[in-house]
Amino acid sequence: MLAGDFGPSLSAFPTPVSTLIGRALPWTVGLLSVSTILAFALGNLLGGLAGYYRDSRLLKIAGLAVMAVHPIPYYIVAFVVLIGFGHLWPVLPISGGYRINTPWGWNADFILSVVRHAILPVTSLVLVGIGGWFMGMRSLVSNVVTEDYVTYAELAGVSRGKILRAYVMRNALAPQVTGLAMSLGSIFNGAIITEQVFGYPGIGTLLISAVHAGDYSLVIGIASLSIVAVSTAVLIIDLLYPLLDPRVKVS
């Protein structure tokens, strides 16, 4: 386990487990990175605006929409997106990671094909994930705007945009970063379901295939990799935390 050598795969003998994981890992890393960043950024941005501009009707409607989607399971949202944009309005591919017979490489055709195949999986993950960040940030901002330093800045004539950006959002964002570290494990679980629904060639699809085939070596390899990956991501976020909140001192 320390060397990353889990032996040959039982279902794809004699291919090593590390080789199979290496082929699937970039797909899952790309899918999770893009969906997590988008959900985190959009959710916190909308939540911050909704908490500060509490009389905005448009932001209220947006809040109702994202909160209505948030409790829905990943696979339900994935099926709805798949049916809507893959069958009723077939404008996007519904399966695979790229178009068949497309030559691999850093060329425009392959990159465009990968992006088009990733749109639906990323959309399903973002739609489910954005609601939690929205509700958390809106609640935090609602508390921050009552602080004395915000009131003083308003009385001093500081523009509302600068107050929101420099005084409110930055102070409210620190707990959200902690929540991001704590939610990485559940994000991985959601990616497994989403990859299976869309036939995406990532770690989730590989794990389900390994379970069905009884490939214990591959299952152990994927489980070990996910534990290390999530732990490493949490450590990186903790190390970056003092850059966001100057009150946290690095010893």
C-alpha positions as CSV (number, residue, x, y, z in Angstrom):
1,M,0.0,0.0,0.0
2,L,2.8,2.4,0.8
3,A,4.4,1.7,-2.6
4,G,1.1,2.0,-4.4
5,D,1.5,-1.6,-5.8
6,F,-1.8,-3.5,-5.4
7,G,-0.8,-6.2,-7.8
8,P,-2.6,-7.2,-11.1
9,S,-6.3,-6.6,-11.6
10,L,-8.3,-9.8,-11.4
11,S,-10.8,-8.7,-14.0
12,A,-8.2,-7.3,-16.4
13,F,-5.4,-9.7,-15.7
14,P,-2.4,-9.1,-16.0
15,T,-2.9,-5.3,-16.2
16,P,-1.7,-3.8,-12.9
17,V,-4.2,-2.0,-10.7
18,S,-2.1,1.1,-10.7
19,T,-2.4,1.3,-14.5
20,L,-6.2,1.1,-14.5
21,I,-6.4,3.7,-11.8
22,G,-4.0,5.9,-13.7
23,R,-6.2,5.8,-16.8
24,A,-9.4,6.7,-14.9
25,L,-8.0,9.2,-12.3
26,P,-7.6,12.2,-14.7
27,W,-11.2,12.0,-15.6
28,T,-12.5,12.1,-12.1
29,V,-10.0,14.8,-11.0
30,G,-11.1,17.0,-13.8
31,L,-14.8,16.3,-13.2
32,L,-14.6,16.9,-9.4
33,S,-12.3,20.0,-9.7
34,V,-14.5,21.8,-12.2
35,S,-17.8,20.9,-10.5
36,T,-16.5,21.7,-6.9
37,I,-15.0,25.1,-7.9
38,L,-18.2,26.1,-9.8
39,A,-20.6,25.0,-7.1
40,F,-18.5,26.6,-4.4
41,A,-18.0,29.9,-6.3
42,L,-21.6,30.3,-7.6
43,G,-23.2,29.2,-4.3
44,N,-21.1,31.6,-2.2
45,L,-21.5,34.5,-4.6
46,L,-25.3,34.1,-4.8
47,G,-25.5,33.5,-1.1
48,G,-23.4,36.6,-0.3
49,L,-25.5,38.8,-2.6
50,A,-28.8,37.4,-1.2
51,G,-27.7,38.0,2.4
52,Y,-26.5,41.5,1.7
53,Y,-29.2,42.7,-0.7
54,R,-32.1,41.1,1.2
55,D,-34.8,43.1,-0.7
56,S,-33.8,41.9,-4.2
57,R,-36.7,39.9,-5.7
58,L,-34.4,38.3,-8.3
59,L,-32.1,37.0,-5.6
60,K,-35.0,35.6,-3.7
61,I,-36.2,33.7,-6.7
62,A,-32.7,32.4,-7.3
63,G,-32.5,31.3,-3.7
64,L,-35.8,29.4,-3.9
65,A,-34.6,27.6,-7.1
66,V,-31.3,26.4,-5.7
67,M,-32.8,25.4,-2.4
68,A,-35.5,23.4,-4.2
69,V,-32.9,21.4,-6.1
70,H,-30.5,20.9,-3.2
71,P,-32.4,18.1,-1.3
72,I,-32.8,16.0,-4.5
73,P,-30.4,13.0,-4.8
74,Y,-27.6,13.2,-7.2
75,Y,-28.9,10.4,-9.5
76,I,-32.3,12.0,-9.8
77,V,-30.8,15.3,-11.0
78,A,-28.5,13.4,-13.3
79,F,-31.4,11.5,-14.9
80,V,-33.4,14.7,-15.3
81,V,-30.5,16.5,-17.0
82,L,-29.8,13.4,-19.1
83,I,-33.4,13.2,-20.3
84,G,-33.8,16.9,-20.8
85,F,-30.5,17.6,-22.8
86,G,-29.9,14.1,-24.2
87,H,-33.3,13.0,-25.4
88,L,-36.0,15.7,-25.3
89,W,-33.5,18.3,-26.6
90,P,-30.5,16.3,-27.8
91,V,-27.8,18.9,-28.0
92,L,-25.2,17.2,-25.8
93,P,-23.7,13.7,-25.6
94,I,-25.1,11.6,-22.8
95,S,-22.4,8.9,-22.4
96,G,-18.6,8.5,-22.4
97,G,-15.8,10.9,-21.9
98,Y,-15.1,11.8,-25.6
99,R,-16.3,11.1,-29.1
100,I,-15.5,7.6,-30.4
101,N,-12.6,7.5,-32.9
102,T,-11.3,10.9,-31.8
103,P,-7.5,10.8,-31.7
104,W,-6.0,11.4,-28.3
105,G,-3.8,14.5,-27.9
106,W,-3.7,18.2,-27.0
107,N,-5.7,19.1,-30.2
108,A,-8.8,21.2,-30.6
109,D,-11.0,18.3,-31.6
110,F,-10.2,16.1,-28.6
111,I,-10.4,18.9,-26.1
112,L,-13.7,20.2,-27.5
113,S,-15.1,16.6,-27.4
114,V,-14.0,16.1,-23.7
115,V,-15.6,19.5,-22.7
116,R,-18.9,18.6,-24.5
117,H,-19.1,15.2,-22.8
118,A,-18.3,16.7,-19.4
119,I,-21.0,19.4,-19.5
120,L,-23.9,17.2,-18.3
121,P,-22.1,15.4,-15.5
122,V,-20.7,18.7,-14.2
123,T,-24.1,20.4,-14.4
124,S,-25.7,17.7,-12.4
125,L,-23.1,17.9,-9.6
126,V,-23.2,21.7,-9.6
127,L,-27.0,21.9,-9.4
128,V,-27.1,19.7,-6.3
129,G,-24.0,21.2,-4.6
130,I,-24.8,24.9,-5.1
131,G,-27.7,25.0,-2.7
132,G,-25.7,24.1,0.4
133,W,-23.1,26.8,-0.2
134,F,-25.9,29.3,-1.0
135,M,-27.7,28.7,2.3
136,G,-24.5,28.7,4.4
137,M,-23.2,31.9,2.9
138,R,-26.5,33.7,3.1
139,S,-26.8,32.9,6.8
140,L,-23.2,33.9,7.5
141,V,-23.6,37.2,5.6
142,S,-26.9,38.0,7.4
143,N,-24.9,37.8,10.7
144,V,-21.9,39.7,9.5
145,V,-23.8,42.7,8.2
146,T,-25.0,43.5,11.8
147,E,-21.4,43.8,13.0
148,D,-20.2,47.2,14.2
149,Y,-17.4,47.5,11.6
150,V,-19.9,47.1,8.8
151,T,-22.2,49.7,10.2
152,Y,-19.2,52.1,10.7
153,A,-18.1,51.5,7.1
154,E,-21.6,52.4,5.9
155,L,-21.7,55.5,8.0
156,A,-18.3,56.5,6.7
157,G,-19.6,56.5,3.1
158,V,-17.8,53.4,1.9
159,S,-19.5,52.1,-1.3
160,R,-21.8,49.1,-0.8
161,G,-19.8,47.0,-3.4
162,K,-16.5,47.5,-1.4
163,I,-18.3,46.7,1.9
164,L,-19.7,43.5,0.4
165,R,-16.4,42.5,-1.1
166,A,-13.8,43.5,1.5
167,Y,-15.7,43.5,4.8
168,V,-18.6,41.1,4.5
169,M,-17.8,38.4,2.0
170,R,-14.2,37.9,3.1
171,N,-15.1,37.4,6.8
172,A,-18.1,35.2,6.0
173,L,-16.0,33.0,3.6
174,A,-13.7,31.6,6.2
175,P,-16.3,29.1,7.7
176,Q,-17.2,28.1,4.1
177,V,-13.7,27.0,3.4
178,T,-13.8,24.8,6.5
179,G,-17.1,23.4,5.2
180,L,-15.4,22.7,1.8
181,A,-12.8,20.6,3.5
182,M,-15.4,18.6,5.4
183,S,-17.6,18.0,2.3
184,L,-14.9,16.6,0.0
185,G,-15.7,13.0,1.0
186,S,-19.4,13.3,0.1
187,I,-18.4,15.0,-3.2
188,F,-16.5,11.9,-4.1
189,N,-19.6,9.7,-3.4
190,G,-21.7,11.9,-5.6
191,A,-19.1,11.6,-8.4
192,I,-19.4,7.8,-8.3
193,I,-23.1,8.0,-8.9
194,T,-22.9,10.6,-11.6
195,E,-20.1,8.8,-13.5
196,Q,-22.2,5.6,-13.5
197,V,-25.3,7.4,-14.8
198,F,-23.4,9.1,-17.7
199,G,-21.0,6.3,-18.3
200,Y,-18.1,8.6,-17.6
201,P,-14.7,6.8,-17.7
202,G,-13.6,7.9,-14.2
203,I,-12.8,6.3,-10.9
204,G,-16.5,5.9,-10.0
205,T,-17.3,3.8,-13.1
206,L,-14.1,1.8,-12.6
207,L,-15.1,1.1,-8.9
208,I,-18.6,-0.1,-9.8
209,S,-17.2,-2.4,-12.5
210,A,-14.6,-3.8,-10.1
211,V,-17.4,-4.5,-7.5
212,H,-19.5,-6.3,-10.0
213,A,-16.5,-8.4,-11.2
214,G,-15.3,-9.2,-7.7
215,D,-12.0,-7.5,-8.4
216,Y,-10.9,-7.1,-4.8
217,S,-7.4,-5.8,-5.7
218,L,-8.9,-3.0,-7.8
219,V,-11.5,-2.1,-5.1
220,I,-8.8,-1.9,-2.4
221,G,-6.6,0.3,-4.7
222,I,-9.5,2.7,-5.5
223,A,-10.6,2.9,-1.8
224,S,-7.0,3.6,-0.7
225,L,-6.5,6.2,-3.3
226,S,-9.8,8.0,-2.4
227,I,-8.8,8.1,1.3
228,V,-5.4,9.6,0.5
229,A,-6.8,12.1,-2.0
230,V,-9.5,13.4,0.3
231,S,-7.0,13.6,3.2
232,T,-4.5,15.4,1.1
233,A,-7.1,17.9,-0.1
234,V,-8.2,18.6,3.4
235,L,-4.6,19.2,4.5
236,I,-4.0,21.6,1.6
237,I,-7.1,23.6,2.5
238,D,-6.1,23.8,6.1
239,L,-2.6,25.0,5.1
240,L,-4.2,27.7,2.9
241,Y,-6.6,28.8,5.6
242,P,-4.3,31.5,7.1
243,L,-4.1,33.2,3.7
244,L,-7.8,33.8,3.8
245,D,-8.1,34.7,7.5
246,P,-5.2,36.7,8.9
247,R,-6.4,36.0,12.4
248,V,-5.2,32.4,12.0
249,K,-1.5,32.4,12.8
250,V,0.9,29.9,11.4
251,S,3.0,28.5,14.3
